[in-house]
Amino acid sequence: MASCYRVIKAVCIASNLIMYTLLLVMNYAANNRSGILLGNSSIREMTRKYSIEFSPAPFAFEIWKLVNAWTSVWILYSATHIFRTSVPDVLPAFFFVSFTLATIANIAWTQFMSWEIIPPTTGFAFAMMIFLYAALLCSYAGLHKQRYHIRKLDFWIIQLLVNNGIAVYATWATITAFRHFALSMIYFHGVDRELAVTVALGVIAVAMIIWFILENTLWKQHLLYTVTIYPVLIWAFMASVILNLNHVSHTNTVIMQALLTMSGTFFIGKICHLTWNVVQKRKHTRSSDDIEISEIPRAQTKKDKQKYTSKRESQQGFGQ
């Protein structure tokens, strides 16, 4: 049974690597208007054509290079799990299935954007977002389950590369999903432009507050080392404010500026919280080491005293 699961997991890891490689190829083709399946428009051109008040400045989309590079590194690391039989099942098969489905949704989103078939792209963007968070949840669950068996090196690699890398990807996918939600309401459902953007920004604000509460209360143990969400939010809102400063309604301008401020505040709070926890853990570790060291001479003294007492009693017995 265990060997069968290892084969299934190896297939999932290999499939994940192949699908993400295909995504990189299609993204390059989509942004350069080349390829057999792709349409005549690049993603950047479609973003400019269907611009809304929540659209970030063009430089913001350079974050995809960071996402692709970061993801490529941890996918190559995960491929080593096929051959490293000693590594516990920290990243289960469902983790790779979820991320592969997110990749497929990303491919579909890219393809339909290139074809200029905009309405389905909202569904693909939300599917990509949901599957990315599902993969992140699987990683957290695997780390918690195998926390007593995983090596320290693998623990930090998964925390820094896998969890923080997917967090960058998922956060940007969330921004993309709600931007497409507002875009779809404006261009295809006749909703007022200002209202659609306000609704999208409001939902993002609520999600940010809920996430911040959860990572400092119920999910504190799991989310402690995931810090990349807020820098992505800062990047997205800063780019949106810069591009649309003089072109949006007063209400949405205030909301975007408030979200930018909130992202920065939450990020500072996250760093302070992380630093405090690390310091407390080090103090606890040192205290434990001091207790163990202090107990050594006590134990030796007690043992020597018992030895001396028994020797003295035996000598007294011989004297009698």
C-alpha positions in Angstrom: 0.0 0.0 0.0 2.8 2.4 0.9 4.7 1.6 -2.3 1.6 2.2 -4.3 1.1 5.6 -2.7 4.7 6.5 -3.4 4.2 5.7 -7.1 1.0 7.8 -7.2 2.8 10.7 -5.5 5.8 10.4 -7.9 3.3 10.6 -10.8 1.7 13.7 -9.3 5.1 15.4 -8.8 6.1 14.7 -12.4 2.8 15.9 -13.7 3.1 19.1 -11.7 6.6 19.7 -13.2 5.4 19.0 -16.7 2.3 21.2 -16.5 4.1 24.1 -15.0 6.7 24.0 -17.7 3.9 24.1 -20.2 2.5 27.1 -18.4 5.8 29.0 -18.7 6.0 28.3 -22.4 2.4 29.5 -22.9 2.9 32.6 -20.8 5.9 33.5 -22.9 3.9 32.9 -26.1 0.9 34.9 -24.8 3.0 37.9 -23.9 4.8 37.8 -27.3 1.7 37.0 -29.5 3.2 33.8 -30.8 2.2 30.2 -30.8 -0.2 27.9 -32.6 -3.1 27.9 -30.1 -2.8 31.5 -28.9 -4.8 34.4 -30.3 -3.6 37.7 -31.8 -3.6 39.7 -28.5 -1.1 39.6 -25.6 -2.2 39.6 -22.0 -0.9 43.2 -21.5 -2.9 44.4 -24.4 -6.1 42.9 -23.1 -5.4 44.4 -19.6 -5.0 47.9 -21.2 -8.1 47.4 -23.4 -10.3 46.3 -20.5 -8.9 48.7 -18.0 -10.8 49.5 -14.8 -10.2 51.7 -11.8 -8.6 48.8 -10.0 -6.0 48.1 -12.8 -2.4 48.4 -11.6 0.3 50.2 -13.4 2.1 48.1 -16.1 5.2 47.7 -14.0 3.2 45.8 -11.4 2.8 42.8 -13.8 6.6 42.2 -13.5 5.7 40.3 -10.4 4.8 37.4 -12.6 8.6 36.9 -13.2 9.1 36.6 -9.4 6.2 34.2 -9.1 7.5 32.0 -12.0 11.1 32.0 -10.7 10.1 31.3 -7.1 7.6 28.5 -8.1 10.2 26.9 -10.5 12.7 26.6 -7.6 10.4 24.9 -5.2 9.0 22.6 -7.9 12.6 21.5 -8.7 13.1 20.9 -4.9 9.8 18.9 -4.7 11.1 16.7 -7.5 13.9 15.4 -5.2 11.2 13.9 -3.0 10.7 11.2 -5.7 14.2 9.8 -4.9 14.6 10.8 -1.3 12.7 8.0 0.4 13.7 9.2 3.9 11.7 12.4 3.6 8.3 12.2 5.4 5.1 12.9 3.6 5.1 16.6 4.2 3.9 17.5 0.8 1.1 14.9 0.1 -0.1 13.8 -3.3 -3.2 16.1 -3.0 -0.9 19.1 -2.6 0.5 18.4 -6.1 -2.9 17.7 -7.5 -4.2 21.0 -6.2 -1.3 23.0 -7.6 -1.6 21.2 -10.9 -5.2 22.2 -11.1 -4.3 25.7 -10.4 -1.7 25.6 -13.2 -4.4 24.2 -15.6 -6.7 27.1 -14.6 -3.9 29.6 -15.2 -3.3 28.1 -18.7 -7.0 28.4 -19.4 -7.1 32.0 -18.2 -4.1 32.8 -20.3 -5.6 31.2 -23.4 -9.0 32.8 -23.2 -7.5 36.2 -22.5 -5.4 35.8 -25.6 -8.5 34.8 -27.6 -10.3 37.9 -26.1 -13.0 35.6 -24.7 -13.3 37.6 -21.5 -16.4 36.3 -19.6 -15.0 32.8 -18.7 -11.7 34.3 -17.5 -13.3 35.3 -14.2 -14.2 31.7 -13.4 -10.7 30.5 -14.3 -9.1 33.2 -12.2 -11.2 32.2 -9.1 -10.5 28.5 -9.8 -6.7 29.3 -9.8 -7.0 31.2 -6.6 -9.0 28.4 -4.8 -6.7 25.6 -5.9 -3.6 27.7 -4.8 -5.1 28.1 -1.3 -6.0 24.4 -1.2 -2.3 23.6 -2.0 -1.2 25.9 0.7 -3.6 24.3 3.2 -2.2 20.9 2.3 1.4 22.1 2.9 0.4 23.5 6.3 -1.4 20.3 7.3 1.6 18.1 6.1 4.1 20.2 8.1 1.9 19.9 11.2 1.4 16.2 10.9 5.1 15.5 10.3 6.6 18.1 12.6 8.3 15.5 14.8 9.8 13.6 11.8 10.9 16.2 9.3 14.6 17.4 9.2 15.2 21.0 10.1 16.6 21.8 6.6 13.5 20.5 4.8 11.3 22.3 7.3 12.9 25.7 6.5 13.0 25.0 2.7 9.3 24.2 2.7 8.5 27.2 4.9 10.6 29.7 2.9 10.3 28.3 -0.7 7.0 26.4 -0.8 4.7 28.2 1.6 6.0 31.7 1.0 6.2 31.1 -2.8 2.7 29.9 -3.1 1.5 32.7 -0.8 3.0 35.3 -3.3 1.3 33.4 -6.2 -2.1 33.0 -4.4 -2.2 36.7 -3.3 -1.6 38.0 -6.8 -4.1 35.4 -8.1 -6.6 36.8 -5.6 -6.0 40.4 -6.8 -6.4 39.1 -10.4 -9.6 37.2 -9.6 -11.4 40.2 -8.0 -10.1 42.5 -10.7 -11.7 40.2 -13.3 -14.9 40.1 -11.2 -15.2 43.9 -11.4 -14.2 43.9 -15.0 -16.9 41.3 -15.8 -19.6 43.2 -14.0 -18.7 46.5 -15.8 -18.2 45.3 -19.4 -20.6 42.4 -19.6 -23.3 42.9 -16.9 -23.9 46.7 -17.1 -23.0 47.4 -13.5 -21.8 50.9 -12.7 -18.0 51.2 -12.9 -17.6 52.8 -9.5 -19.9 50.4 -7.8 -18.3 47.3 -9.3 -14.8 48.4 -8.2 -16.1 49.4 -4.7 -17.6 45.9 -4.2 -14.4 44.2 -5.3 -12.2 46.3 -3.0 -14.6 45.8 -0.1 -14.4 42.1 -0.4 -10.6 42.2 -0.5 -10.6 44.4 2.6 -12.8 41.9 4.5 -10.6 39.0 3.4 -7.4 40.9 4.5 -8.9 41.5 8.0 -10.1 37.9 8.4 -6.6 36.6 7.3 -4.8 38.9 9.7 -7.1 37.7 12.6 -6.7 34.1 11.8 -2.9 34.2 11.4 -2.6 35.8 14.9 -5.1 33.5 16.6 -6.4 30.2 15.4 -3.8 29.6 12.7 -0.9 31.2 14.5 1.2 28.1 14.6 0.8 27.3 10.9 1.1 30.8 9.4 3.8 32.2 11.6 6.5 32.1 8.9 4.4 33.0 6.0 5.2 36.7 5.5 5.0 37.4 1.7 1.3 38.1 1.5 1.4 41.7 2.6 4.3 42.8 0.4 2.3 41.6 -2.6 -0.8 43.5 -1.5 1.4 46.6 -1.0 2.8 46.2 -4.5 -0.7 45.8 -6.0 -2.4 48.7 -4.3 0.6 51.0 -4.7 0.6 50.3 -8.5 -3.2 50.8 -8.6 -3.0 54.1 -6.8 -0.1 55.4 -8.9 -1.9 54.6 -12.2 -5.4 55.7 -11.2 -4.7 58.6 -8.9 -6.4 61.1 -11.1 -8.8 58.8 -13.0 -11.0 57.2 -10.3 -13.8 58.3 -8.1 -13.1 59.9 -4.8 -14.6 56.9 -3.0 -12.4 54.3 -4.7 -9.3 56.4 -4.4 -9.8 56.6 -0.6 -10.5 52.9 -0.4 -7.4 51.9 -2.4 -5.2 54.3 -0.3 -6.8 52.8 2.9 -6.0 49.3 1.7 -2.4 50.3 0.9 -2.1 51.7 4.4 -3.7 48.6 5.9 -1.4 46.3 4.0 1.7 48.2 5.3 0.4 48.2 8.9 -0.4 44.5 8.8 3.0 43.8 7.4 4.8 45.7 10.2 2.6 43.9 12.7 3.4 40.6 11.1 7.2 41.3 11.3 7.0 42.4 14.9 4.9 39.3 15.8 7.3 37.0 14.1 10.3 38.6 15.7 8.7 38.4 19.2 7.9 34.7 18.7 11.4 33.9 17.5 13.0 35.7 20.5 10.6 33.9 22.9 11.4 30.5 21.4 15.2 31.2 21.7 14.7 32.2 25.4 12.7 29.1 26.1 15.4 26.9 24.4 18.2 28.5 26.4 16.2 28.1 29.6 15.7 24.5 28.9 19.4 24.0 28.1 20.4 25.8 31.4 18.0 23.5 33.3 19.5 20.4 31.8 23.1 21.6 32.5 22.3 22.6 36.1 20.8 19.1 36.7 24.0 17.3 35.6 26.2 18.2 38.7 23.3 17.6 41.0 22.8 14.2 39.7 26.5 13.4 39.9 26.8 14.8 43.4 23.8 12.7 44.6 25.3 9.6 43.0 28.8 10.2 44.5 27.2 10.8 47.9 25.3 7.5 47.7 28.5 5.8 46.7 30.5 7.3 49.6 27.7 6.4 52.1 27.6 2.8 51.0 31.4 2.5 51.0 31.5 3.9 54.6 28.9 1.6 55.8 30.8 -1.4 54.4 34.0 -0.3 56.1 32.1 0.0 59.4 30.8 -3.5 58.9 34.3 -4.9 58.4 35.5 -3.1 61.5 32.8 -4.8 63.6 
